[in-house]
Amino acid sequence: MEEVAISAEEHYRIRQVGLYYYLEDDSMCIIEPKVKNSGLFQGKLMRRHRVPKNELGDYYHWKDLNLGIDLTIYGRTYRLVNCDSFTKVFLESQGIVVNPPEELVSDPYTEQRQMPVQKRTMPTGPDPFRQFLAYDTKVLRFYAIWDDTNCAFGDHHPCIIHYFLADDTVEVREVHKRNDGRDPFPVLMRRQRLPKTFVDKNKNFPSCVLEITDHEVQEWYSPKDFAIGKTVTLLGRTFFIYDCDKFTQDFYRDKYGITDFQPVDVNKKPLEKVPQVIPPYNGFGIPEDSLQNCLSLFPKPPRKDIIKMLENNLKVLRYQVALESPVPEDKNRRFILSYFLADDTISIYEPPVRNSGITGGKYLKRTKVTKPGSTPENPIYYEPSDFTIGSTIEVFGHRFIITDADEYVLNYLERNAQSFPAATVQNHRTTKCLGGFPKKDLDDLIVEVQKELKLQAPFDTRQFHETFHHCDKEGSGFLDKTRFLTLCDRFNVPTSTILLKKLIDYCSCDEDKVNYRDFLRAFPSDLFPEAEGQGQQLNSQLT
């Protein structure tokens, strides 16, 4: 039993503890079971040790313990009321008569707390606190829209109106959304009683700026002034109520008999998206780069194909081009066109020629070039497959004729033949076999060869053609140089002359192959009309 001197509700409390005596070393400990939310320090009240009995140095022994006795330990008196079966059997076996157990006394304050609380009887007469006690923590919740579009930069603000039934006060909170651009102040109107109708009187200074008193208000806002679909004006702000929560619906259904709580749709209709009109290309930079100024306030560089740039880094296709121009001075000008595979850009360089009157150097800086006929909205750029020997390309209004290509171009096309048209690869192969000789100069050489052949003995050129095609079993257009020269000797073609040697060199592909189809262009069927039929016997012998 512990005295309580600082509480008016209890003077003492009963604390039920368990006393443990250990036979092995005559030690003792006291443990109090923990009670939830008791506010007391519970658990092990005394640690395990030998407890002194008196001031003479004696210690408690199990012989000193029995039921119905008081045990004083460190100034506290404990009443032993009961024990377990093991303790009782042990004491009786040692010849100690165990006293009968006593009833466990309960704590009177704990019993008082466990008794049901009597409800307070409400008086029948008027009570000023009746509304507070009946409607405390009960709040009507309305969802409303504050229309502020009449002001500059105004908008529709979603709000929540709280009506507190305990004291008829109203609070308005603004609903904020993420990144709505407004300051995060949740309370738009603090909790207060809101006047609905004022007493008619002149508003003079300073009464017009002072707080509103009860005698100045004729009517305050009440629950009957709020309903779905109604518009209320609170302190000069207009709110449209479009919905309420379930508690509010139940309150109006029980008190006012309202059953229609259909919410009003206040969602804005999506604005019609205006299509973006891209202005025409102004000619500065590439179209993709200029387009970024129309898509963003802070333009970003166009996205690049990093994989393509890494795979084709330092890979450049170089071509020799001639300018197609009516100006006589531009007739002999030659340029080096470089095509960069990393980003499909083109640069043109003109090698300086002494005493030509034209300053060489960079003719076109590295940039993308669109094909003729492509639009700025859908530009089509030149690709490696568009560059063939003899073709014409247009670069910003200037036309260039491709006359030659370096050896790396043909090697690249042959390694990646599956990515290019067969005509492009064959064009470069044929040109390589011709030594890159321009078509116009080759035609001039053929004319000179035909003039020289007119002075030689005539022979049947038709049979000459048929013999070469007959010997080409695969139809590739190429023959071994030894076999080629043997057939020319059979028809008495003067291959030792300077012009024919030059023509054979131009038609030679590598060291042991000759493109006989280009060589036969110098021997048309009507070159010697008087010699038709003379080569039939020779043809049969060759067969």
Secondary structure, DSSP 8 states (H G I E B T S, - for coil): -EE--S-SS-SEE----EEEEETTTTEEEEEE---TT--S--EEEEEEE--B-STTS-B--GGG--TT-EEEETTEEEE-----HHHHHHHHHTT------------HHHHHHHS--------SS--TTHHHHHHTT-EEEEEEEEE-TTSTT--EEEEEEEEETTTTEEEEEE---TT-SS----EEEEEE--EEEE------TTTTTS---GGGEEEE--GGG--TT-EEEETTEEEEEEEE-HHHHHHHHHHT--------------------------SSS-HHHHHHHHH-SS-------HHHHHHTTT-EEEEEEEEE-SSGGGTT-EEEEEEETTTTEEEEEE---TTSSS--EEEEEEE--B-TT--SSS--B--GGG--TT-EEEETTEEEEEEEE-HHHHHHHHHTGGGS-HHHHHHHHHHHHTTT--HHHHHHHHHHHHHHHHTS----HHHHHHHHHHH-SS--SEEEHHHHHHHHHHTT--TTSHHHHHHHHHHEETTTEEEHHHHGGGS-TTSSGGGTTTTHHHHHHH-
